[in-house]
Amino acid sequence: MSRAAHLVGSLPGDSADDAMRLAVSNLGPALQSLPDGETGERHNWIIHIIEGLRSHPDLKLKKDGDWSDYDDIPVFRVRRGHTLRGDSLDFGHVANFEDSWPAFTRLRDEQHNAALAFQVGIPGDFDMALFTLGPAGPFRNRAAFRQATLREIREIYRRGGNDVVFQIEIPAELAFVARMPAPLRPAMAKFLARGIARLVRLSPSGARFGIHLCLGDMNHRALATMPDTTPVVLLANAIIKAWPAGRSLEFVHAPFAAAEIEPRTDPEWYAPLTKLKLPASTRFAAGFVHEDQDLEVQRQLRGLIEGNVGREVAVSTSCGLGRRTRPAAVAALERTAALTVD
């Protein structure tokens, strides 16, 4: 395989071991990092975390929702007279790591691939505050979510060290930039990038990171769409400019499909990628893989993206595959494998 492949996170599987073996059986030599598949209740990203907050003593349900659509989600507020603190929040990342780590190390040993990193998906603190507390959440209570996220990053790093790469997942940020009027997008990207950089800067020195730009995939439907690739370029460049010294940025993943919507094929849509300013040491994972689109068309898109970015890209889907049936996920993995070779 001549190109790397990147898996965003979730995969259909009966267990972490099952999901990781599914990934390795299709993409093993092309993977530089391997997520545990985020199986079970985790397949819907942060929904299970937010649902678990219904019994939090400092929070009260403001508006209920059943997660059937982005406009039908529960929204909480901090109870009057209460303060939301980071030490009262447990997102479960440490427990999930402990459960999956032994299966990962066994599989890595079987593959004789000591360089393979364990990829841990970490939702951004802005996103956690926003999806829990609504639009005011990131501005009033982001600190609590940042503190809780940092505690879990530090504990996982203490246990896994440099064998772990943290994927910071930020769909809200890309959606915000995409939805802004064009003249306001650079300022919004700069503002949001500062918050991401702060989370990374406060993480352990030496920790490895990647960024997952996302358009959302709840119920396999996107939160937003992009007029072209400008929002990706603006946000990625702003993050790179704000990135703290001493923290490795190993990859930036960008979506070029939007859940069930196939990637665009018009070249001008991808033209802004010529302005992407990636460090030489940072991989660009292009999320254009879509098994419903003709393979030859996908090969042409790969060439178009690589021509604009100016380098070979890692091949990826736009988001995780855990919201898909197993046959559909296998088809996406097989398509990913086909696109890692010329």
PERAQUI-V926334 format. One record per backbone hydrogen bond with DSSP energy under -0.5 kcal/mol. NH is the residue of the N-H (numbers start at 1). CO is the residue of the C=O. Records with the same first field share a line. If there is no record, write none. Layout:
BEGIN
NH: CO ; CO
END
This chain:
BEGIN
2: 340
3: 340
5: 30
6: 315
11: 37
19: 15
20: 16
21: 17
22: 18
23: 19
24: 20
25: 21
26: 22 ; 23
27: 23
28: 24
30: 27
31: 27 ; 28
32: 5
34: 117
36: 119
37: 9
42: 39
43: 40
44: 41
45: 42
47: 44
50: 46
51: 47
52: 48
53: 50
54: 51
55: 52
56: 53
59: 56
60: 77
62: 75
63: 75
67: 72
68: 72
72: 69
75: 63
76: 132
77: 60
79: 58
82: 79
85: 83
88: 85
89: 86
96: 92
97: 93
98: 94
99: 95
100: 96
101: 97
102: 98
104: 100
105: 101
106: 102
107: 103
108: 104
109: 105
110: 106
111: 107
112: 108 ; 109
113: 108
116: 113
117: 32
118: 163
119: 34 ; 117
120: 118 ; 165
121: 119
122: 167
124: 169
128: 124
129: 125
130: 126
131: 127
132: 128
133: 129
134: 130
137: 134
139: 136
140: 136
141: 137
144: 141
145: 141
146: 142
147: 143
148: 144
149: 145
150: 146
151: 147
152: 148
153: 149
154: 150
155: 151
156: 152
157: 153
158: 154
159: 155
160: 156
161: 157
163: 160
164: 161
165: 118
166: 208
167: 120 ; 165
168: 166 ; 210
169: 122 ; 167
170: 168 ; 212
174: 170
175: 171
176: 172
177: 173
178: 174
179: 175
180: 176 ; 177
184: 181
185: 181 ; 182
186: 182
188: 184
189: 185
190: 186
191: 187
192: 188
193: 189
194: 190
195: 191
196: 192
197: 193
198: 194
199: 195
200: 196
201: 197
202: 198
203: 200
206: 246
207: 204
208: 164
209: 248
210: 166
211: 251
212: 168
213: 211 ; 253
214: 170
220: 217
221: 218
223: 215
224: 215
229: 269
231: 228
233: 229
234: 230
235: 231
236: 232
237: 233
238: 234
239: 235
240: 236
241: 237
242: 238
243: 239
247: 244
248: 207
250: 209 ; 248
251: 209
252: 283
253: 211
254: 285
256: 287
257: 287
258: 261
260: 220
261: 258
264: 256
269: 266
270: 266 ; 267
271: 267
273: 270
274: 271
275: 272
276: 273
278: 276
282: 279
283: 250 ; 281
285: 252 ; 283
286: 284 ; 314
287: 254 ; 285
288: 286 ; 316
289: 316
293: 290
298: 294
299: 295
300: 296
301: 297
302: 298
303: 299
304: 300
305: 301
306: 302
307: 303
308: 304
309: 305
310: 306
311: 306
314: 284
315: 4
316: 286
317: 6
318: 289
321: 10
324: 321
329: 325
330: 326
331: 327
332: 328
333: 329
334: 330
335: 331
336: 332
337: 333
338: 334
339: 335
340: 336 ; 337
341: 338
END
